[in-house]
Amino acid sequence: KNQTAINEFILLGFSYGLQVQTLLYLVFLVTYLITITENAIIIFVVKRNHHLQKPMYYFLGNLSFLEIWYVSVTLPRLLFGFWSQSMTISFSSCMTQLYFFISLMCTECVLLAVMAYDRYLAVCHPLRYPAIMTNKLCFQLSVLSWAGGFSISLVKVSFISHLTFCGPQVINHFFCDISPVLNLSCTDMSLAETVDFILALVILLIPLLIIVFSYCCILSTILRMPSVQGRRKAFSTCTSHFTVVIIFFSATLFMYARPRRIHPFNLNKIVSVFYAVFTPALNPLIYCLRNKEVKQILRKII
């Protein structure tokens, strides 16, 4: 009762020497520009080429659009902090950043499950695939992904924003993430922590179960194919998505599907850099390098 609530935080970020900070600034700036460029190119190619007007590329365009905003939630603020040496962030800005970051991450979880379901239909039910995966269903599944992600994040952040924060006001992270923000609360955060933990399990495990079930069926179907060429073609359509799933879910499960207090914060920052900064830059390369259609169209454009 004698403590005063704070209305701004200090993002500790990467507190190293000036030379290291300059190097990190250049690395993050180049990574940000590459991520924006790569994903914008994928959206442009998918939108303009009639050969890619297929459900798989429609969802890939959604994923690229999501990745652009995903890195834009955190990196510009981090780059500004490196440039100005000012790492303060207001409470409202912190909650806004937290909301959009978690929303986009939850949306990506659902979207990856939708893409796995699309691959399941394409491989396991190829004759019925055009009749099932219509343009209307593609649109509905993409809306479900975005609406589900933003709705779950709204519940999470609403519980966190009603907590009282009274110091210390230093967030040992380079953006407002759930774990470091929760640990600054000076009131009972058990309810907010429990709600966040349960919703994290729901939004991570349900899509992951759908993905695992889809790939079990895909693997079973591929193994029953008589020709080696048919098995290789079916497998090649899934490898890029499967690679992205492994990278994304291994990091997010480590970060969000366990109680908050056992997280070592420096390890948090290292893992967060991987999935919040570098993964969005890797995903377009993974999809393009493993996809013959996209590679051929990109060669023609170049």
C-alpha positions as YAML, in Angstrom:
chain: A
units: angstrom
residues:
- id: 1
  name: LYS
  ca: [0.00, 0.00, 0.00]
- id: 2
  name: ASN
  ca: [2.95, 2.34, 0.62]
- id: 3
  name: GLN
  ca: [4.44, 1.67, -2.83]
- id: 4
  name: THR
  ca: [3.87, 3.98, -5.80]
- id: 5
  name: ALA
  ca: [2.76, 2.47, -9.10]
- id: 6
  name: ILE
  ca: [5.10, 3.15, -12.02]
- id: 7
  name: ASN
  ca: [3.93, 4.25, -15.45]
- id: 8
  name: GLU
  ca: [7.04, 3.46, -17.50]
- id: 9
  name: PHE
  ca: [9.65, 0.73, -17.77]
- id: 10
  name: ILE
  ca: [13.32, 0.57, -18.73]
- id: 11
  name: LEU
  ca: [14.19, -2.12, -21.27]
- id: 12
  name: LEU
  ca: [17.63, -3.39, -20.34]
- id: 13
  name: GLY
  ca: [18.18, -4.84, -23.79]
- id: 14
  name: PHE
  ca: [21.78, -5.77, -24.55]
- id: 15
  name: SER
  ca: [23.92, -3.89, -22.05]
- id: 16
  name: TYR
  ca: [27.35, -4.31, -23.59]
- id: 17
  name: GLY
  ca: [30.09, -1.91, -24.67]
- id: 18
  name: LEU
  ca: [29.60, 0.66, -27.41]
- id: 19
  name: GLN
  ca: [31.43, -1.41, -30.05]
- id: 20
  name: VAL
  ca: [29.31, -4.51, -29.35]
- id: 21
  name: GLN
  ca: [26.11, -2.42, -29.38]
- id: 22
  name: THR
  ca: [27.13, -0.91, -32.73]
- id: 23
  name: LEU
  ca: [27.71, -4.39, -34.15]
- id: 24
  name: LEU
  ca: [24.35, -5.61, -32.78]
- id: 25
  name: TYR
  ca: [22.64, -2.55, -34.25]
- id: 26
  name: LEU
  ca: [24.02, -3.34, -37.71]
- id: 27
  name: VAL
  ca: [23.15, -7.05, -37.42]
- id: 28
  name: PHE
  ca: [19.57, -6.36, -36.33]
- id: 29
  name: LEU
  ca: [19.10, -3.60, -38.92]
- id: 30
  name: VAL
  ca: [20.30, -5.82, -41.78]
- id: 31
  name: THR
  ca: [18.19, -8.74, -40.50]
- id: 32
  name: TYR
  ca: [15.11, -6.50, -40.29]
- id: 33
  name: LEU
  ca: [15.57, -5.17, -43.84]
- id: 34
  name: ILE
  ca: [16.20, -8.68, -45.20]
- id: 35
  name: THR
  ca: [13.09, -10.04, -43.45]
- id: 36
  name: ILE
  ca: [10.86, -7.28, -44.79]
- id: 37
  name: THR
  ca: [12.26, -7.65, -48.31]
- id: 38
  name: GLU
  ca: [12.05, -11.46, -48.43]
- id: 39
  name: ASN
  ca: [8.48, -11.64, -47.19]
- id: 40
  name: ALA
  ca: [7.34, -8.74, -49.37]
- id: 41
  name: ILE
  ca: [8.78, -10.54, -52.42]
- id: 42
  name: ILE
  ca: [6.90, -13.73, -51.52]
- id: 43
  name: ILE
  ca: [3.62, -11.80, -51.16]
- id: 44
  name: PHE
  ca: [4.25, -10.05, -54.49]
- id: 45
  name: VAL
  ca: [5.12, -13.28, -56.32]
- id: 46
  name: VAL
  ca: [2.14, -15.21, -54.90]
- id: 47
  name: LYS
  ca: [-0.24, -12.34, -55.68]
- id: 48
  name: ARG
  ca: [0.93, -11.69, -59.23]
- id: 49
  name: ASN
  ca: [1.53, -15.20, -60.57]
- id: 50
  name: HIS
  ca: [-1.48, -17.26, -61.60]
- id: 51
  name: HIS
  ca: [0.51, -20.51, -61.25]
- id: 52
  name: LEU
  ca: [0.65, -19.88, -57.50]
- id: 53
  name: GLN
  ca: [-3.06, -19.28, -56.98]
- id: 54
  name: LYS
  ca: [-3.31, -22.37, -54.83]
- id: 55
  name: PRO
  ca: [-4.30, -22.84, -51.17]
- id: 56
  name: MET
  ca: [-0.72, -23.67, -50.13]
- id: 57
  name: TYR
  ca: [0.60, -20.37, -51.49]
- id: 58
  name: TYR
  ca: [-2.40, -18.44, -50.19]
- id: 59
  name: PHE
  ca: [-1.47, -19.53, -46.65]
- id: 60
  name: LEU
  ca: [2.21, -18.88, -47.40]
- id: 61
  name: GLY
  ca: [1.26, -15.31, -48.33]
- id: 62
  name: ASN
  ca: [-0.60, -15.00, -45.03]
- id: 63
  name: LEU
  ca: [2.46, -16.27, -43.19]
- id: 64
  name: SER
  ca: [4.74, -13.78, -44.97]
- id: 65
  name: PHE
  ca: [2.38, -10.91, -44.16]
- id: 66
  name: LEU
  ca: [2.38, -12.03, -40.53]
- id: 67
  name: GLU
  ca: [6.19, -12.23, -40.40]
- id: 68
  name: ILE
  ca: [6.52, -8.63, -41.60]
- id: 69
  name: TRP
  ca: [4.43, -7.37, -38.70]
- id: 70
  name: TYR
  ca: [6.00, -9.88, -36.31]
- id: 71
  name: VAL
  ca: [9.47, -8.35, -36.62]
- id: 72
  name: SER
  ca: [8.06, -4.82, -36.86]
- id: 73
  name: VAL
  ca: [6.57, -5.10, -33.36]
- id: 74
  name: THR
  ca: [9.96, -5.48, -31.67]
- id: 75
  name: LEU
  ca: [12.90, -4.57, -33.92]
- id: 76
  name: PRO
  ca: [12.19, -0.88, -34.72]
- id: 77
  name: ARG
  ca: [11.89, -0.12, -30.99]
- id: 78
  name: LEU
  ca: [15.13, -2.02, -30.31]
- id: 79
  name: LEU
  ca: [16.97, -0.24, -33.14]
- id: 80
  name: PHE
  ca: [15.73, 3.13, -31.86]
- id: 81
  name: GLY
  ca: [17.06, 2.25, -28.41]
- id: 82
  name: PHE
  ca: [20.49, 1.39, -29.85]
- id: 83
  name: TRP
  ca: [20.53, 4.65, -31.81]
- id: 84
  name: SER
  ca: [19.28, 7.03, -29.09]
- id: 85
  name: GLN
  ca: [20.53, 5.12, -26.02]
- id: 86
  name: SER
  ca: [17.03, 5.68, -24.58]
- id: 87
  name: MET
  ca: [15.45, 2.40, -23.48]
- id: 88
  name: THR
  ca: [12.44, 3.73, -21.58]
- id: 89
  name: ILE
  ca: [8.97, 2.63, -22.66]
- id: 90
  name: SER
  ca: [5.64, 3.76, -21.26]
- id: 91
  name: PHE
  ca: [3.27, 1.32, -19.60]
- id: 92
  name: SER
  ca: [0.67, 1.68, -22.38]
- id: 93
  name: SER
  ca: [3.31, 1.21, -25.11]
- id: 94
  name: CYS
  ca: [4.66, -1.84, -23.29]
- id: 95
  name: MET
  ca: [1.19, -3.43, -23.07]
- id: 96
  name: THR
  ca: [0.53, -2.59, -26.74]
- id: 97
  name: GLN
  ca: [3.81, -4.18, -27.82]
- id: 98
  name: LEU
  ca: [3.09, -7.22, -25.65]
- id: 99
  name: TYR
  ca: [-0.42, -7.58, -27.08]
- id: 100
  name: PHE
  ca: [0.59, -7.46, -30.74]
- id: 101
  name: PHE
  ca: [3.63, -9.68, -30.28]
- id: 102
  name: ILE
  ca: [1.65, -12.41, -28.49]
- id: 103
  name: SER
  ca: [-1.25, -12.00, -30.96]
- id: 104
  name: LEU
  ca: [0.99, -12.56, -33.97]
- id: 105
  name: MET
  ca: [2.75, -15.49, -32.32]
- id: 106
  name: CYS
  ca: [-0.58, -17.17, -31.46]
- id: 107
  name: THR
  ca: [-1.82, -16.50, -35.00]
- id: 108
  name: GLU
  ca: [1.27, -18.18, -36.42]
- id: 109
  name: CYS
  ca: [0.60, -21.26, -34.25]
- id: 110
  name: VAL
  ca: [-2.89, -21.65, -35.72]
- id: 111
  name: LEU
  ca: [-1.77, -20.76, -39.24]
- id: 112
  name: LEU
  ca: [0.93, -23.46, -39.20]
- id: 113
  name: ALA
  ca: [-1.73, -25.98, -38.12]
- id: 114
  name: VAL
  ca: [-3.97, -24.83, -40.98]
- id: 115
  name: MET
  ca: [-1.09, -25.29, -43.43]
- id: 116
  name: ALA
  ca: [-0.51, -28.80, -42.05]
- id: 117
  name: TYR
  ca: [-4.20, -29.61, -42.61]
- id: 118
  name: ASP
  ca: [-3.88, -28.30, -46.18]
- id: 119
  name: ARG
  ca: [-0.90, -30.61, -46.81]
- id: 120
  name: TYR
  ca: [-2.83, -33.52, -45.25]
- id: 121
  name: LEU
  ca: [-5.72, -33.04, -47.69]
- id: 122
  name: ALA
  ca: [-3.37, -32.61, -50.66]
- id: 123
  name: VAL
  ca: [-1.41, -35.80, -49.95]
- id: 124
  name: CYS
  ca: [-4.02, -38.08, -48.36]
- id: 125
  name: HIS
  ca: [-7.10, -37.01, -50.37]
- id: 126
  name: PRO
  ca: [-5.75, -35.63, -53.67]
- id: 127
  name: LEU
  ca: [-8.93, -36.30, -55.69]
- id: 128
  name: ARG
  ca: [-11.19, -34.57, -53.17]
- id: 129
  name: TYR
  ca: [-8.69, -31.80, -52.43]
- id: 130
  name: PRO
  ca: [-9.98, -29.19, -54.95]
- id: 131
  name: ALA
  ca: [-13.58, -29.72, -53.79]
- id: 132
  name: ILE
  ca: [-12.72, -29.44, -50.08]
- id: 133
  name: MET
  ca: [-10.06, -26.71, -50.04]
- id: 134
  name: THR
  ca: [-12.07, -24.05, -51.85]
- id: 135
  name: ASN
  ca: [-11.33, -20.32, -51.86]
- id: 136
  name: LYS
  ca: [-14.10, -19.82, -49.32]
- id: 137
  name: LEU
  ca: [-12.64, -22.37, -46.91]
- id: 138
  name: CYS
  ca: [-9.14, -20.89, -47.33]
- id: 139
  name: PHE
  ca: [-10.48, -17.46, -46.41]
- id: 140
  name: GLN
  ca: [-12.40, -18.85, -43.44]
- id: 141
  name: LEU
  ca: [-9.35, -20.72, -42.12]
- id: 142
  name: SER
  ca: [-7.14, -17.65, -42.43]
- id: 143
  name: VAL
  ca: [-9.74, -15.50, -40.62]
- id: 144
  name: LEU
  ca: [-9.96, -18.17, -37.91]
- id: 145
  name: SER
  ca: [-6.18, -18.05, -37.49]
- id: 146
  name: TRP
  ca: [-6.02, -14.28, -37.12]
- id: 147
  name: ALA
  ca: [-9.16, -13.98, -34.97]
- id: 148
  name: GLY
  ca: [-8.11, -16.83, -32.68]
- id: 149
  name: GLY
  ca: [-4.61, -15.45, -32.15]
- id: 150
  name: PHE
  ca: [-5.73, -11.90, -31.41]
- id: 151
  name: SER
  ca: [-8.58, -13.04, -29.14]
- id: 152
  name: ILE
  ca: [-6.40, -15.26, -26.94]
- id: 153
  name: SER
  ca: [-3.79, -12.53, -26.67]
- id: 154
  name: LEU
  ca: [-6.47, -10.06, -25.59]
- id: 155
  name: VAL
  ca: [-7.39, -12.29, -22.65]
- id: 156
  name: LYS
  ca: [-3.74, -12.76, -21.67]
- id: 157
  name: VAL
  ca: [-2.82, -9.07, -21.79]
- id: 158
  name: SER
  ca: [-6.03, -7.92, -20.07]
- id: 159
  name: PHE
  ca: [-5.11, -9.95, -16.98]
- id: 160
  name: ILE
  ca: [-1.51, -8.69, -17.05]
- id: 161
  name: SER
  ca: [-2.46, -5.03, -17.56]
- id: 162
  name: HIS
  ca: [-4.64, -5.05, -14.43]
- id: 163
  name: LEU
  ca: [-1.65, -5.91, -12.23]
- id: 164
  name: THR
  ca: [0.14, -3.20, -10.27]
- id: 165
  name: PHE
  ca: [3.80, -2.53, -11.06]
- id: 166
  name: CYS
  ca: [5.74, -0.58, -8.47]
- id: 167
  name: GLY
  ca: [9.39, -1.27, -9.10]
- id: 168
  name: PRO
  ca: [12.04, -2.05, -9.87]
- id: 169
  name: GLN
  ca: [11.04, -0.79, -13.29]
- id: 170
  name: VAL
  ca: [13.84, -2.49, -15.25]
- id: 171
  name: ILE
  ca: [12.76, -5.20, -17.72]
- id: 172
  name: ASN
  ca: [15.67, -7.55, -18.37]
- id: 173
  name: HIS
  ca: [14.74, -8.04, -22.01]
- id: 174
  name: PHE
  ca: [14.86, -6.19, -25.33]
- id: 175
  name: PHE
  ca: [11.05, -6.00, -25.63]
- id: 176
  name: CYS
  ca: [8.02, -6.37, -23.38]
- id: 177
  name: ASP
  ca: [7.52, -10.11, -23.05]
- id: 178
  name: ILE
  ca: [5.23, -11.94, -20.63]
- id: 179
  name: SER
  ca: [7.79, -13.46, -18.29]
- id: 180
  name: PRO
  ca: [9.90, -10.37, -17.46]
- id: 181
  name: VAL
  ca: [6.81, -8.14, -17.21]
- id: 182
  name: LEU
  ca: [5.00, -10.52, -14.84]
- id: 183
  name: ASN
  ca: [8.01, -10.66, -12.54]
- id: 184
  name: LEU
  ca: [7.87, -6.88, -12.01]
- id: 185
  name: SER
  ca: [4.39, -7.03, -10.48]
- id: 186
  name: CYS
  ca: [4.19, -6.15, -6.79]
- id: 187
  name: THR
  ca: [0.68, -7.61, -6.39]
- id: 188
  name: ASP
  ca: [-0.50, -11.21, -6.44]
- id: 189
  name: MET
  ca: [0.01, -12.38, -10.01]
- id: 190
  name: SER
  ca: [-0.97, -16.01, -9.51]
- id: 191
  name: LEU
  ca: [-4.28, -15.64, -11.41]
- id: 192
  name: ALA
  ca: [-2.69, -13.81, -14.35]
- id: 193
  name: GLU
  ca: [0.15, -16.35, -14.41]
- id: 194
  name: THR
  ca: [-2.24, -19.31, -14.33]
- id: 195
  name: VAL
  ca: [-4.46, -17.89, -17.08]
- id: 196
  name: ASP
  ca: [-1.42, -17.15, -19.22]
- id: 197
  name: PHE
  ca: [0.03, -20.63, -18.68]
- id: 198
  name: ILE
  ca: [-3.25, -22.41, -19.51]
- id: 199
  name: LEU
  ca: [-3.89, -20.33, -22.63]
- id: 200
  name: ALA
  ca: [-0.28, -20.85, -23.73]
- id: 201
  name: LEU
  ca: [-0.78, -24.62, -23.50]
- id: 202
  name: VAL
  ca: [-4.08, -24.38, -25.42]
- id: 203
  name: ILE
  ca: [-2.75, -22.21, -28.26]
- id: 204
  name: LEU
  ca: [0.45, -24.25, -28.55]
- id: 205
  name: LEU
  ca: [-0.64, -27.82, -27.93]
- id: 206
  name: ILE
  ca: [-3.91, -27.92, -29.92]
- id: 207
  name: PRO
  ca: [-2.26, -26.71, -33.18]
- id: 208
  name: LEU
  ca: [0.72, -28.97, -32.45]
- id: 209
  name: LEU
  ca: [-1.56, -32.00, -32.05]
- id: 210
  name: ILE
  ca: [-3.26, -31.15, -35.36]
- id: 211
  name: ILE
  ca: [0.16, -30.89, -37.02]
- id: 212
  name: VAL
  ca: [1.37, -34.19, -35.53]
- id: 213
  name: PHE
  ca: [-1.85, -36.00, -36.55]
- id: 214
  name: SER
  ca: [-1.66, -34.53, -40.08]
- id: 215
  name: TYR
  ca: [1.94, -35.60, -40.58]
- id: 216
  name: CYS
  ca: [1.31, -39.07, -39.18]
- id: 217
  name: CYS
  ca: [-1.40, -39.52, -41.82]
- id: 218
  name: ILE
  ca: [0.84, -37.98, -44.49]
- id: 219
  name: LEU
  ca: [3.72, -40.29, -43.61]
- id: 220
  name: SER
  ca: [1.43, -43.33, -43.65]
- id: 221
  name: THR
  ca: [0.07, -42.36, -47.08]
- id: 222
  name: ILE
  ca: [3.54, -41.69, -48.52]
- id: 223
  name: LEU
  ca: [4.87, -45.06, -47.35]
- id: 224
  name: ARG
  ca: [1.97, -46.82, -49.13]
- id: 225
  name: MET
  ca: [2.69, -45.13, -52.48]
- id: 226
  name: PRO
  ca: [3.96, -47.66, -55.04]
- id: 227
  name: SER
  ca: [6.39, -45.41, -56.96]
- id: 228
  name: VAL
  ca: [9.54, -43.85, -55.56]
- id: 229
  name: GLN
  ca: [8.98, -40.72, -57.64]
- id: 230
  name: GLY
  ca: [5.50, -40.28, -56.20]
- id: 231
  name: ARG
  ca: [6.80, -40.66, -52.65]
- id: 232
  name: ARG
  ca: [9.59, -38.16, -53.31]
- id: 233
  name: LYS
  ca: [7.18, -35.60, -54.84]
- id: 234
  name: ALA
  ca: [4.69, -35.91, -51.97]
- id: 235
  name: PHE
  ca: [7.44, -35.65, -49.38]
- id: 236
  name: SER
  ca: [8.99, -32.58, -51.04]
- id: 237
  name: THR
  ca: [5.71, -30.63, -50.75]
- id: 238
  name: CYS
  ca: [5.80, -31.00, -46.94]
- id: 239
  name: THR
  ca: [9.46, -30.69, -45.95]
- id: 240
  name: SER
  ca: [9.63, -26.88, -45.94]
- id: 241
  name: HIS
  ca: [6.53, -26.55, -43.78]
- id: 242
  name: PHE
  ca: [7.71, -29.30, -41.45]
- id: 243
  name: THR
  ca: [11.09, -27.56, -41.02]
- id: 244
  name: VAL
  ca: [9.40, -24.27, -40.12]
- id: 245
  name: VAL
  ca: [7.14, -26.08, -37.63]
- id: 246
  name: ILE
  ca: [10.11, -27.69, -35.84]
- id: 247
  name: ILE
  ca: [12.00, -24.38, -35.56]
- id: 248
  name: PHE
  ca: [8.98, -22.38, -34.40]
- id: 249
  name: PHE
  ca: [7.44, -24.79, -31.91]
- id: 250
  name: SER
  ca: [10.72, -25.88, -30.31]
- id: 251
  name: ALA
  ca: [11.46, -22.26, -29.35]
- id: 252
  name: THR
  ca: [7.92, -21.25, -28.33]
- id: 253
  name: LEU
  ca: [7.29, -24.36, -26.25]
- id: 254
  name: PHE
  ca: [10.54, -23.73, -24.41]
- id: 255
  name: MET
  ca: [9.59, -20.10, -23.74]
- id: 256
  name: TYR
  ca: [5.85, -20.15, -23.05]
- id: 257
  name: ALA
  ca: [4.66, -23.63, -22.07]
- id: 258
  name: ARG
  ca: [6.17, -23.78, -18.61]
- id: 259
  name: PRO
  ca: [5.87, -21.71, -15.40]
- id: 260
  name: ARG
  ca: [7.35, -18.22, -15.55]
- id: 261
  name: ARG
  ca: [9.55, -18.18, -12.48]
- id: 262
  name: ILE
  ca: [11.95, -20.90, -13.64]
- id: 263
  name: HIS
  ca: [13.10, -18.93, -16.69]
- id: 264
  name: PRO
  ca: [16.69, -17.63, -16.58]
- id: 265
  name: PHE
  ca: [16.35, -14.18, -18.16]
- id: 266
  name: ASN
  ca: [19.62, -14.11, -20.09]
- id: 267
  name: LEU
  ca: [18.66, -17.42, -21.69]
- id: 268
  name: ASN
  ca: [15.23, -15.86, -22.43]
- id: 269
  name: LYS
  ca: [16.89, -13.12, -24.45]
- id: 270
  name: ILE
  ca: [19.03, -15.54, -26.45]
- id: 271
  name: VAL
  ca: [16.06, -17.76, -27.36]
- id: 272
  name: SER
  ca: [13.88, -14.71, -28.03]
- id: 273
  name: VAL
  ca: [16.43, -13.32, -30.50]
- id: 274
  name: PHE
  ca: [16.30, -16.63, -32.35]
- id: 275
  name: TYR
  ca: [12.51, -16.89, -32.75]
- id: 276
  name: ALA
  ca: [11.58, -13.18, -32.80]
- id: 277
  name: VAL
  ca: [14.38, -11.90, -35.05]
- id: 278
  name: PHE
  ca: [16.13, -14.61, -37.06]
- id: 279
  name: THR
  ca: [13.33, -17.14, -37.63]
- id: 280
  name: PRO
  ca: [11.16, -14.70, -39.66]
- id: 281
  name: ALA
  ca: [14.22, -14.13, -41.88]
- id: 282
  name: LEU
  ca: [14.84, -17.88, -42.27]
- id: 283
  name: ASN
  ca: [11.26, -18.92, -43.09]
- id: 284
  name: PRO
  ca: [11.11, -17.35, -46.60]
- id: 285
  name: LEU
  ca: [14.48, -18.93, -47.45]
- id: 286
  name: ILE
  ca: [13.27, -22.34, -46.25]
- id: 287
  name: TYR
  ca: [10.10, -22.15, -48.34]
- id: 288
  name: CYS
  ca: [11.86, -20.83, -51.45]
- id: 289
  name: LEU
  ca: [14.85, -23.15, -51.34]
- id: 290
  name: ARG
  ca: [12.64, -26.23, -50.93]
- id: 291
  name: ASN
  ca: [9.98, -25.21, -53.47]
- id: 292
  name: LYS
  ca: [10.66, -25.71, -57.17]
- id: 293
  name: GLU
  ca: [7.70, -23.62, -58.36]
- id: 294
  name: VAL
  ca: [8.71, -20.57, -56.32]
- id: 295
  name: LYS
  ca: [12.36, -20.92, -57.37]
- id: 296
  name: GLN
  ca: [11.48, -21.11, -61.06]
- id: 297
  name: ILE
  ca: [9.22, -18.06, -60.89]
- id: 298
  name: LEU
  ca: [11.83, -16.07, -58.94]
- id: 299
  name: ARG
  ca: [14.48, -16.95, -61.60]
- id: 300
  name: LYS
  ca: [12.14, -15.64, -64.34]
- id: 301
  name: ILE
  ca: [11.49, -12.42, -62.42]
- id: 302
  name: ILE
  ca: [15.22, -11.88, -61.75]
...
